[in-house]
């Protein structure tokens, strides 16, 4: 289940925050509790990014299928 905040995040916003989370985790120096919270946030952000990318892929696939069907229809008319 996604929160309203996550739904409001655009792909670029989620990606940029995810990059920052990964940077902080790689830098170390955080407590175990902080690291776990960062990791959980990173997982949430990765899901947001994945949903955006899957949506974009579906739109591209639909547009390509529509274009192919249109070209086939034109070819059949000739």
C-alpha positions as CSV (number, residue, x, y, z in Angstrom):
1,X,0.0,0.0,0.0
2,X,1.4,3.4,-0.9
3,X,1.0,6.6,1.1
4,X,-0.3,9.9,-0.4
5,X,3.2,11.3,-0.1
6,X,4.7,8.5,-2.1
7,X,2.0,8.8,-4.7
8,X,2.7,12.5,-5.0
9,X,6.4,11.9,-5.7
10,X,7.5,12.2,-9.3
11,X,10.0,9.8,-10.7
12,X,12.9,12.4,-10.6
13,X,12.1,13.3,-7.0
14,X,12.0,9.7,-5.9
15,X,15.2,8.9,-7.8
16,X,17.1,11.9,-6.3
17,X,16.0,11.0,-2.8
18,X,17.0,7.4,-3.4
19,X,20.4,8.5,-4.5
20,X,20.8,10.5,-1.3
21,X,19.7,7.6,0.8
22,X,22.2,5.3,-0.9
23,X,24.9,7.9,-0.5
24,X,24.2,8.2,3.2
25,X,24.2,4.4,3.7
26,X,27.5,4.0,1.8
27,X,29.1,6.8,3.8
28,X,28.4,4.9,7.0
29,X,28.5,6.6,10.4
30,X,24.9,6.1,11.2
31,X,23.4,4.0,14.0
32,X,21.8,0.7,13.2
33,X,18.4,2.2,13.8
34,X,19.2,5.1,11.4
35,X,20.6,2.7,8.8
36,X,17.4,0.5,9.0
37,X,15.2,3.5,8.6
38,X,17.2,4.7,5.6
39,X,17.1,1.2,4.1
40,X,13.3,1.1,4.5
41,X,12.9,4.5,2.9
42,X,15.2,3.4,0.1
43,X,13.0,0.4,-0.5
44,X,9.9,2.6,-0.6
45,X,11.5,5.0,-3.0
46,X,12.7,2.1,-5.2
47,X,9.1,0.9,-5.4
48,X,7.9,4.4,-6.5
49,X,10.6,4.5,-9.2
50,X,9.7,1.0,-10.4
51,X,6.0,1.9,-10.6
52,X,6.8,5.0,-12.7
53,X,9.1,3.0,-15.0
54,X,6.5,0.2,-15.4
55,X,3.9,2.8,-16.2
56,X,6.2,4.4,-18.8
57,X,6.9,1.0,-20.3
58,X,3.2,0.2,-20.5
59,X,2.5,3.6,-22.3
60,X,5.4,3.0,-24.7
61,X,4.2,-0.6,-25.5
62,X,0.6,0.7,-26.0
63,X,1.8,3.4,-28.4
64,X,4.0,1.0,-30.3
65,X,1.2,-1.5,-30.6
66,X,-1.2,1.2,-31.8
67,X,1.4,2.4,-34.4
68,X,2.0,-1.2,-35.6
69,X,-1.8,-1.8,-35.9
70,X,-2.2,1.5,-37.8
71,X,0.6,0.5,-40.2
72,X,-0.9,-2.9,-40.8
73,X,-4.3,-1.4,-41.5
74,X,-2.7,1.0,-44.0
75,X,-0.8,-1.8,-45.7
76,X,-4.0,-3.9,-45.9
77,X,-5.8,-1.0,-47.6
78,X,-3.2,-0.9,-50.4
